[in-house]
Amino acid sequence: MNNKTIEIIDVMSLRGPNIWTYRPALEAWVDIGELEDSPSNTIPGFYERLVAFLPSLIEHHCGVGERGGFLMRLREGTWPGHIMEHVMIELQNLAGMQSGFGKARETSKRGVYKVVVRARYEEVSRAALVAARDLVMAAIEDKPFDVQGTVDKLRAIHEDVALGPSTACIVDAAIDRKIPSLRLNDGNLVQLGYGARQRRVWTAETDQTSAIAESIAGDKELTKSLLASCGIPVPEGRVVDSAADAWEAAQDIGLPIVVKPSDGNHGRGVSTNLNTQAEVEAAWELADREGSEVIVERFIRGNEHRLLIIGGKLVAAARGESASIVGDGKSTIAELINSQLNSDPRRGSGEDCPLNLLLIDEADDPGVILLELSRQGYTTESVPPAGKEVLVQRHGNVAFDVTDLVHPSVAATASLAARVVGLDIAGIDLVAEDISRPLAEQGAAIVEVNAGPGLLMHLKPASGVPRPVGRAIVDHLFAETETGRIPVVGVTGSHGTTLTARLIAWLLHLQGTYVGLACRDGLFLHERQVVKRDSANWRAAHQVLMNRMVETAICENGAEAILSEGLAYDRCQVGVVTNIDPDHRLPKFYIDDADQMARVTRTQVDLVLPDGVAVLNAADARVAELASLCDGEVIFFAVSPDEPVITEHRARNGRSVFVRNGQIILATGAEETVAGPYADSASQPSVAASVLAAVAAAWALGLDAQLVRTGIETFQHASMTAAA
C-alpha cells in the first residue's frame, strides 16, 4: 500500500450491544501507515481544508465536553483514525441519520486503529465510512471533494433503507417504554417485544388488524352499507360503469355530486362539487383511469377531515384545506403554482413532507388540478390578472391539526365507525363544515374508513401540534406494566458455557416452559434440535427471539461472537459468566490478554436488567470484579463456601451457590437450602462451574430446589458423561 494513505482493512457490523455501546455500530479497522507520524497539527493547511469541507464539525464536543471540542483537538494534533470517526458521524448526520456516538482506539499494532460509529442502518454507515476516508485524504492531500454530492448519495441510501416515518415513530415510542424491537424485513414489518410476548406492526397495521376488516375497508360501497345500518351518516351514492351512467346517478342523487374511484388514495382521481353533465362525465374519465370501480355520491359541503382512531379512542384529527394562487398579471398559472405553492418548504415528494407537491405536467398526474382549472375557464398557461385568486385544488392535503376542536359526539361516531368495520387502527375520513359541532347539525357525513392510515399528517402537521400517535399505538398493544419481554438468559465465558446453557434449558423444560436455546450444540426449541450446526451466534439468537412460542430464551455468546457481531438482545434477565481463562486470547481481534478479555465479557453483565441477576464465578477474580458493573442483583457461585467473595457477599445478605458435604447449597445470607447432591461427574473442574452456574441461573429465574434436584439427576450431556 501507499504508506501515506489510509487503508480500511476490515469492517464488522455489530448488530446489537457490543463492547462499545448498547446500540448497533459499525467497527472498522483502519491502517494509517506512515500517517501515524503525521498528526493533524503537522499537516500544513489540513485544519482549514477539513473545516471548509465540513463547517458543522464545530458542533462536535469530543472528549473536551464543549462545542468546538473536536476542532480544539484537531488544532492540538490528533490522528486520522480519530478524525475519520468524527467525519463519518457528521456525514451521517448531514444525510439525515443522526449518529452521536463514536470511538477511535489504537490497537497493539502500530498504525492500526479501531474506528467505531453508531450505525442505525448498516448500508448508510458502510458508505459513510468509505466517504469519510476519502474526505480525510482529500484534506490531507489538498484535493477537491464533493461534500454535497456525497451527502446526497448517503441521503438516498438512507431513504431507501430506513423505516418509514409512521413505523419509525412507533418504534421510537416502544424504545421510550423500554420495549425491544426487531426489524423483520427490509420494509416496515417490525416486531415489538420478544418471543411469546411480542406484537407486530407494519406501518399503522398491527397483528390485531383483521384481514376481514381490511377487506371491508377496501370496499367503499360495503363500508357505507355497514355504517348506514348502524345509523352512521354516509353520503348517498352508487357504483357506476360509464360516463352516461355517472350522469344518470348524479341526476338521481341530486347535484352537486362527487365522483371518485372506489379504492383511490391520496385524492387521486377524486372530483368534488360537480354541477354539470360535462363536469360529471369528465370526472368519470378521470376516476376510471385509476383502474377500479367508479362511485358517484352526494356532495357534502365542508372540509375533509381525517380522524385517527386507535383502540376505540380518538388520538388525532387533521383538516384539509384548499390551495389557491393569486395572479400577478404576468405569470402563468403553472409558474404561479411553482412559485407560490410548491415553494412552500412543507411541500415535497418525500415521506417526511406533510404537504404534497402540486404536479400538473407529469404523466401520472391525476388530472384533478386540470379539471378544476377548466371549470374556472383556465388552463395551466393562462395568465390571471393581478390580484385574481384562482382555486387550484379544492381539497388539499389533510394536514392541519384540529384534534382539540373535535366535538365529543363526532369522536364517538368515528370510533363507532372503526368498530363497525372491525379495525383496531383506522383513519376515518369525514366531511364537515365545523368539526366542533355534531355531524347531524350540519349535514356532515363519514365518507371513508381506511385501514393502515398514514401517520405523517399527525406527526408533522402543516400547522398545529404534533400528536404522539406512535405512543398511542404502543399503549394500545401493551398494557402500562407490560414490556414485551420474556426472560432472556445470556451465557458467556471461556469454558463450560455450552453445558451451562443446556442445563439451564433442561431445568426450565422440566418446569413446562417452552425454551428456545441457541448454543454451540445447535438451535433447540422445546428440547427439539432444529439446527445441528454451531448456533452460538447473533443469527440463531435472533431466530429464537422471533419465535412466538418461546417463553424463555437462552443464548450462548462466545467472545468472538460478541466482538464480531454483538448480541442479539438489548437486555437480559439473567447474565451468566462462567470463567475467564488467563490464557484466553483472540489476537485476530487485538485481544491480547485476560484483562482485555474481561472487558469483552463484561458486555454480558452490562445488559442485565435492573430487576435481573448476574450469575458470576466467585472463584475467578476477573469475573467476580464484574459484579460492580451489574444494574441488578448478583448471585455468586463457587465449589467452596469459603471463597472470600462468597463470605463477603453472604455477610451483605447476598445470594450464593456452593457445595458443602457433597450437597449443592443455595444460600441467602446465613439462610441455606439444599438443592441436591453434587454429582460425581460435576467433581471435575471443567464441569463444576457449569453445573453451579446453571443452578444459580435457575434459582434466579425462580425455580425451586426440588425441581433443580430432579433436573440435575436426569440431565444427560456428553461433557458430563465424559467427565464421569
Summary of the structure (lengths in Angstrom):
residues: 724
radius of gyration: 32.3
end to end distance: 55.3
largest distance: 103.1
contacts: 2544
relative contact order: 0.08
helix: 40%
strand: 23%
